[in-house]
Amino acid sequence: MVVCGDDGLVHRLAAELSGVYGERVTVVLPPARDGRPRPAAAAGRAATLLGRVTGAVGRASGVNGTAGATGPLGTPGALVRIVEAAEPDDEALAEAGVDRAAALALVYDDDETNIHAALRARRVNPRLRLVIRLYNRRLGQYLEELLDQAAQVGTGGPGGTPAEATTTVLSDADTAAPALVAVAVSGHSKVIEAGGLFLRAVERPPLLPGASTPPGTRTLALLPAPGSDAGPVMLPGAEEERSAAGRGRIVLETVRYAPPPQPPTRLTSRGLPLGSFFSRRLRWALICLAGAVCGLAVASWLVSDEDPPHAAYLSLLDLFAINDPAVGEPLGRQILQLLSGLTGLLLLPLLVAAALEGLGTFRSASALRRPPRGLSGHVVLLGLGKIGTRVLARLRELDIPVVCVERDPQARGVALARSLRVPTVIGDVTEEGVLEAAKIGQSRTLMALTSSDVTNLEAVLYARSVKPDVRAVMRLYEDRFAKAVYRTLRDSHTQAWTRSRSVSYLVAPAFAMAMMGRQIQGAVPVERKVILVAVLEVGAHSALRGRTVAEAVEPGAWQLLALAPNPTDPHPAPLWDPPPGHVLRPEDRVVLAATRQGLADLLGRGPRPRAGAR
């Protein structure tokens, strides 16, 4: 695996590939900005981060050196190799071994750099699996099609393209948003989204004698008994699970959004507030004026000998001052004409006021809403930047009430909040009264997603002073700072729930999964091994096609978890724990848990030999 980048994501991704999946990784890093060679300590940042994950800190051997560390899978050959290059040109890609690599991740912060490197890499190795970091989603779709077509041409047409030769374009914001939302609404820190399901892997105590696995859970692994030197049993069968007395378990269970005990106030009003088109005072004035006009019409009919419609017409002409003067006519007719003219003078300012109020109502309909009275159980979203915008869209898709707080009225997410009619408070969260305006005291969760660690921390601390049990999700960049903040808040507010996340921490697993293959949705480490959660098309795998759910299971290799919704279904919904007698059709999509070797067998891939791997 080759990873090229210039920020913290490259180190996270290298640690994920080597530490979780046991892959050999070459990392391409830019040199120091002042032009001098990167020192050995800086060149070993990826190995240091890998050491934090695996418990063994690697040691860099200098520029273009190799940093080694033993991963949790127990693969002594798991290596992280450092290559320095100012940009991912042909020479740098050749030195990194792209021509013989299985996958390449381009995670530079600049879209143009990633696109140029992807075109070079596809030309060098048409069979390479490409994962590209790109902010422009529409451009990403076009780039995927272009590079996949280039792979077909390079391998001799569509029939010669291997399944691995795919291109995946990912965005930081689009990838991190679902994970942040899952953390906020489910109350769990380790959540995998696969086939429309939120899945959580947790460790459970041994089952009591005669007890069975609780409904809604699936056993992924049996942990060793206390004092035993044996390893865990991966994806045990029913007999193994029943006979595993005294052994803890790693189980996978579904999680859903649990509404608060008191139902929150829904924010469903998105149309024009016609009820407030005219103020109450203006409405009463118009009603009284209309009554006066009707009274004048009736009086004109009674005084004159005209029929009622003609009398009403004459009253309107007098009202708008376009009738002839009533000279030489009876006194009653003259008095009515004067009263009608006076009424017309009163009508003019009322019409102007109605026009101005209507214009103001239309203008306020496109303005930002204020949090309504009585709102409770909502999510306070702090920051409407790149990440906050995606999180806002995701929360509204789940119909979760949100109140946004943003300092910059020109931020990219403000337009989305206005279009969705989401209540938004414009102001600096460090100023007094801003969080109170967002109803933080009645909220359920605070998501602090600004680009400033200090601002996010200050917002959470202030929110805790207002409401000690509020849930808090913070976006923090620096790992040590995030760990210290999390532990301090956890110890200080034992009754509250706190999570701190960085975007690179959330994004790295998704990039690693894409490098392993598009089917993989998540990974669950079990001691020195790993279980992969994948979504597969039944028709492409003979081991699944035409078999029942009970037959499409291989203990120790793979286990079927759910039926994923088909994109063509009018009402797609996943089916967790399908009936054992259900026959899998070619058009079905399944969510399954598998070992690395079991998934390789299903996909028809032989294990790649790796130096020192067992």
Protein Blocks (a to p, Z undefined) as FASTA:
>chain_A
ZZddfbfklmmmmmmmmmmnopacdddddddfklpacdfklmmmmmmmmmmmnopacdde
behiacddddfkopaklccdddddfbdcfklmmmnommmcfbdcdfbfbfklmmmmmmmm
mmmmmmbccddddfblmlmmmmmmmmmmmmmmmnopjklpcfklccddddfklmmmmmmm
mmmmnopabdcdeehiacdddddddddehiacdehiacfbdcddehiabdcdehiafklm
mmmghiacdddddddddddfbacdddfbfbdcfklmpcfklmmmmmmmmmmmmmmmmmmm
mmmmcdfklmmmmmmmmmnopaccfehiafklmmmmmmmmmmmmmmmmmmmmmmmmmmmm
mmmmmmccdddehiahiacdehjafklmmmmmmmmmnopacddddfblkbfklmmmmmno
pacdeddfkbghklmmnommlmmbdcdfbfbfklmmmmmmmmmmmmmmbccddddfblml
mmmmmmmmmmmmmmbccddddfklmmmmmmmmmmnomklnbdcdehjbccddddddfklp
mklgopafklmpcehiaccfbdcddfkbmbgcddehiafklccdfkbccdddddfklmmm
mnopacdddehiZZ
